[in-house]
Amino acid sequence: MIEEQRYCPEIITQIKAVNSACQSLEIVILEKHLESCVMEAFHSKDKKLKQKKLKSYRFYTRGQIDDG
């Protein structure tokens, strides 16, 4: 679109659509991860695995790993 010198608001609209699609995909992947990997960890008796999954969850929901 840029190479075709399309009108800037059209390009921005397309970028917003792509961002929205990526966010939707991110949510689906995180839900599947919670339903499978995280649930499996919490059904196990492995405390370290549970903590690892919680750290991972914090990272993806807050954008950082909380060591506390």
Sequence and secondary structure as in RCSB ss.txt:
>XXXX:A:sequence
MIEEQRYCPEIITQIKAVNSACQSLEIVILEKHLESCVMEAFHSKDKKLKQKKLKSYRFYTRGQIDDG
>XXXX:A:secstr
 TTTT  HHHHHHHHHHHHHHHHHHHHHHHHHHIIIIIHHHHHSS HHHHHHHHHHHHHHHHSS    
